[in-house]
Amino acid sequence: MSRPSGGVSDGGSALPRGVIVLLGLASVVVSVAGLRSVSDILGPVVLALMLTVTASPLSTWLRGLGAPVWAAAAALIATVYVVLGGLGIALVLSVTRLVDLMPQYQSQFAELRAAATRSLDALGVDAHQVQDLTGLIGPGGVAELVLNTLGGLLALLSNSVFLLALLLFLCLDAVHFPARLATAATQRPEVIGALRSFAQGTRRYLLVSTIFGLIVAVIDTVVLWALDIPLPLLWGLLSFITNYIPNIGFVVGLVPPALLALLEGGPPRMAMVVALYCVVNFVIQSVIQPKIVGDAVGLSATVSFLSLVFWTWVLGPLGALLAIPLSLLAKGLLVDIDPATRWIGALISADGTSGGPSR
């Protein structure tokens, strides 16, 4: 007797393919719920892993030059600590400066609140809703907006002991990890190939995003300085950080300087900032960069955007910054690792090739 097609046979019984799909979807729901429940731990772990993977070629290079293990490990630890510490100090100083600046705009905020109230009243909005909406317009509004935007990174600073300890242990293990991968590859070549693809894709993504982020940050800083917008260095730093957010990063980085331009020079100044940001940031970050990033990491623009939405929902603000590395890790472990599922890579890649783990 022929076996039913599309089923899984075990002792004469078979599961319909639809049941298998539903079981798979249920497993995905449970897994995602588990990830959300441990997001406070998962976010720092992935960030530490990403930093270590990115900087690990330094220790490999030093070991190739004959440096002792302790020297290669110390150089790797110092590199990731300096990068993370420099970013944290710059964020804290910039946000502190912004909070100190906001009280100077009391009168401008009062005028904006009054104008918004009149406009909402004219549209027939309920009085309670008008009060709730206009209550957001105040000296703390811009500062709160920036704090929410950088919330994931600033939250890490409050848990810095865990992050620094995790980075220490990861960097110590990273010195010996190439040899361990070579040993494991003899038994599980597909798994090791998927991990290597994740590491290479993460490095390429961070390299491309960092180069474009520096270009955008310099241009934005110069433009804002020329327009006499307060704190141009802070907004340049914000542009650099939000450049790691796929597709919509420039919109997030635009809002605070646009609001300050409105307070400083009214709607004409704000329109000028928005126009210049759209010309520079939209062209670079939303047209040129996604194409290059997609070619570098093997993910289409649609998958990159959906990754941003999904991982932000799972991990919060930090998920937006880690969206591409997390998607590369998921692709490596769920798609590239199995020849039976590698065809999915052709559907989600930028160039339509299945890719697969690097040997």
Salt bridges, closest charged atoms under 4 A:
GLU190 OE1 - ARG342 NH2 2.72
GLU190 OE2 - ARG359 NH2 3.04
ASP295 OD1 - LYS291 NZ 3.55
ASP336 OD2 - LYS331 NZ 3.07
